[in-house]
Amino acid sequence: MHILAVGAHAADMEFTCGAVILAYTRAGHSATFLHCTPGEKGHPRLDPEPYAQQKLTEAKIVAAGLGAKARFLPYKDAELLAAEEVALAIADVIRQEKPDILITHPRRSMHDDHANTHTNTMRAIFLAELDGIRRPWPAHGVNRIYFAENWEDMEDFEPDTYVDVSDVFEDWLHITSQYELFRGGISSFRYKDYYQALGVLRGCLGRADRAVALMRPPGWGRQRGKLPL
């Protein structure tokens, strides 16, 4: 089993579904984080270029701690467009990594980069599975698609899948704290407090001590517990 998590910025998927990734890599599965941009323009004291380098380093450390790989596309924070070029770049990664499950942002967001990542990724899934789209790698179809719960993407987000991450939750908090953004001091938003509390809330709804909520594309029904293996 291979899970590919596609985020607009380095940290998006680690914060939202990193605990799921850790649970599955510890169970013997593999995972890859694909970051469309570093998310380099949000630091109040660092210029974008040095912060980009910091985020790239943090992303590699956190991915390794979660038992996953980190990959990066060459786009800039706040400049990511919904474009065929980006969709093809993501499709190439899908063909190379051959994921069974893909997790990305839901369709609606207050952040354009997130919404455009959703659009590009859904287009990429379609392009990746078509034999008629000629690329250096053979076509590959993704079996399951999930959307992660991000505080900036809550419009129309209706969770239907609760993944029990109780056994790895504290380790995930520690590993993800390698991101300065998660620890605090960059943004006025309290990421660590929010996602720590969200794990408790979703655990209540998912009948677990700690859980992560995901959403499947409309019409896929409801489930609780584990992603299908």
Secondary structure, DSSP 8 states (H G I E B T S, - for coil): -EEEEEEEETTHHHHHHHHHHHHHHHTT-EEEEEEEE---S--SSS-HHHHHHHHHHHHHHHHHHTT-EEEE-S--TT-----HHHHHHHHHHHHHH--SEEEE--S--SSHHHHHHHHHHHHHHHHHT-TTS--SS-----SEEEEE--TT--TT----EEEE-TTTHHHHHHHHTTSHHHHSSS-SS-HHHHHHHHHHHHHHHTTSSSEEEEE-STTS--EEES---
